[in-house]
């Protein structure tokens, strides 16, 4: 089931990830859910794995806390600017 807000995310995701990382997780999960739900019986697993992979691209675990990777926000902005029409 797609998540409308960060508050709807599974409890472990809410407990461990900062709000910005939760938003990344939610957006990627929802996109993967929509993409695979009609074509693959493992769509929910794929959506969760895709979401975690997206979080790990932009965040790293420091002790028990997830923190943004240095320079990641700059890479994201450049990629979005290059992709914009």
C-alpha positions in Angstrom: 0.0 0.0 0.0 1.4 3.4 -0.9 2.1 5.8 2.0 0.4 9.2 2.0 2.5 10.8 4.7 5.7 10.0 6.7 3.5 9.1 9.7 2.1 6.2 7.6 5.5 4.6 7.2 6.4 1.4 9.0 7.5 2.1 12.6 11.2 1.0 12.1 11.5 3.5 9.2 10.0 6.3 11.3 12.1 5.5 14.3 15.5 5.3 12.6 15.4 7.8 9.7 15.3 11.6 9.9 12.3 13.3 8.3 14.0 14.0 5.0 15.2 10.4 4.6 11.7 9.3 5.4 10.4 11.4 2.6 12.9 9.9 0.2 11.8 6.4 1.4 8.1 7.2 1.0 8.5 8.7 -2.5 10.6 5.9 -3.9 8.4 3.2 -2.3 5.3 4.7 -3.8 6.9 5.0 -7.3 8.1 1.3 -7.1 4.7 0.1 -5.8 2.9 1.7 -8.7 5.5 0.5 -11.2 5.6 -3.2 -10.2 2.3 -4.0 -8.6 0.7 -5.3 -11.8 3.8 -7.0 -13.2 5.6 -8.7 -10.4 4.1 -10.7 -7.5 6.9 -9.5 -5.3 6.0 -5.9 -5.8 5.9 -5.0 -2.1 9.3 -6.5 -1.4 10.7 -4.7 -4.5 9.2 -1.4 -3.4 10.8 -1.7 0.1 14.2 -2.7 -1.3 14.1 0.2 -3.8 13.2 2.6 -1.0 16.1 1.5 1.2 18.5 1.6 -1.7 17.5 5.2 -2.3 18.0 6.1 1.3 21.4 4.5 1.3 22.4 6.5 -1.7 21.9 9.8 0.1 22.4 8.8 3.8 24.9 6.8 5.8 24.6 5.4 9.2 26.8 7.0 11.8 26.5 4.9 15.0 22.8 4.5 15.4 21.9 7.7 13.5 21.3 8.1 9.7 23.0 11.3 8.4 23.2 12.9 5.0 26.2 12.0 2.9 28.4 15.1 2.4 27.8 16.7 -1.0 24.8 14.5 -1.8 22.3 17.4 -1.8 24.5 19.2 -4.4 24.6 16.1 -6.6 20.8 15.8 -6.4 20.3 19.5 -7.3 22.7 19.2 -10.3 21.0 16.1 -11.6 17.6 17.7 -11.3 18.8 20.8 -13.0 20.3 18.8 -15.9 17.1 16.8 -16.3 14.8 19.9 -16.3 13.5 20.9 -19.7 
